[in-house]
Amino acid sequence: MSTELPPNEQPRREETPSPPSGSPEWGWQKQESSWRHQWQWGSSAPWGALFLILLGLIFLASNVGLFDAIERAFNLRFNWWALFLLIPIFSIGMKLINSMQASGGRITRDARGSLIWLMIMIIVFGALAFNLDWGKIWPFFLIAAGLGTLLAAITDR
């Protein structure tokens, strides 16, 4: 038995379903679901965009003199080169978010390590950016180590 059609007969084409009547937003809903799929917060595009916006706001605040007023009010001197520490802080934060999303929101060993390093880097950033006395802030490192140990005890059960 041959599956070929006679020359005068065309194969039947399956018709695509038409949108439900009275539903003009049918195409929009389909587009929205694909947009949500493309721009999940686990991807780096939205986080990179937010990082650029934050960086722009920091430089804008600097240009209008906001930091000068804060420095005078709190008698602080801000070291701008310390902003380069935001790059590893951002990277560690992304690793933390990705590992927590991969585990369904649970704190795994990788997430716990990222969280501890994130706390340490934020402490170092604060100390270097605001010329804080290391002799006064060293207990924060003990607190970070204690929180890491507590998280290990809670999550390794």
N, C-alpha and C positions, 0 to 999 in steps of 0.2 A: 504494500500500500504506500503510495507516494504522498508526501506532505506538501508538495508544490501546488500552488493555486493555478487555476487556468489563467491565461494572459489577460483576460478581460475582467477578472475579479480582483479587487484590491483587498489587502488584509484589513481587518477591523481595528480601528484605533480605540484604545481605552480613553474615555473622556475624564478629564480632571474634575473633581467635584467643584461645583460653583458655590460661592459664598451663600450662607443662609439669607433668606429674604428678610429685609428690614434690618440688616446688620451692617452698616457702613464701616464700622471699625474692625471688621474681620481681618483685613490686611494689616492694620496697625497692631493688633494683638500678636499676629505672627511675627511681625518685625520687632516688637518689644521683647518677645521671648528670645529671639536670636541676639538682640542687643544685650540682654542680661547674661546670656551665655558667653558673649565675647568679653564683657567687662566685669568679670568677677573680681572681687577684692583680693583674691589670691594671686592674680596676675600682677606684673610689675608696673603696667602702664598707669593705673590710677594712683598708685603710691608714688611713682616718680613724678607725676603731675602735681600731687599735693606737696611733695618735697620742693619742687621748683617754686610753687606758690609761696610756701613758707620762707624759702630763701629770699624771694623777691620782697616779701613783707619785711623781713629783717633788714635788708639793705634800704628799703624805703623809709623805715623807721629811723635808720641811721642818718639818712640824708635830710630828714626834717628835724633832726636834733632830739628825738625822743630819748635816745640812749644817753645823750649828754645830760639831760634833766634827771634821769634815773641815777646816773653816776654821781651827780652833785647831791641828790637827795639822800643817797645811801652811802656816800663817800667811798664809792667803788671805782676801780679802773678796769675797764673791759679790754681783754686782749683779743683782737679780731682774728688773729691767726689760729686761735683755738677752735674757730668754726670748722676748720678742716677735720676735726674729730667727729663732726656730724656725719661724715661719709661712712666710717665704720659703724657708728651708732645706727645709722639708717640700714646698713647691710645686716647687722645683727638683728635688728627689729624685724626685717623682712624674713630672715631665717626663722625667727620665733613664730611669726604669723603663719608661714608656710608649714612648719612642722606641726603646729596646733591644728591647722585646717586638715592636714593629711591624716591626723589621728582622730578627727571628729570632735575637736575641742578639748581633748584630754591633754594633760601635761605629761609628755613623755620625757625620757632621759635627754633627748636632743633639745626639746623645748626648755627643759629646766636649765641645761647648760647655757643656752642662748639667753635666757632670762637673767641668770647670774652675771654673765658677761655684759649684758646690757646695763644692769645696775652699776657695775664697776666702771664701765665707760662713761656713764652719766656723771658719776662722782668725780672721775678724773677730769671730764670736760668742765664741770662746775668749778673745780679747784683751779684749773689752769686759766679758764676764761675770766674769773673774777679775782685772781691773785689771792686765793684763800690760803690760810696758814695750814700746812699739812699736819702740823702738830695738834691742830684743833679738829680736823675732820677725819683723822684716821679711824675713829670708832665706826664711821659709816661702812668701812670695809668689813669690820666684824659683824655688823648688822647684815650686810649682804651675804657673808658666809653663813651666818645663822639662818637666814631665810632659805638659802640653798639647801642646808641640812634639813630644815623643817619640811621643805617641799619634797626632798628625797624620802623622808620618813612617811609622808602622807601618800605620795604617788607610787611608791614601790611595793605597796601592800598587795 
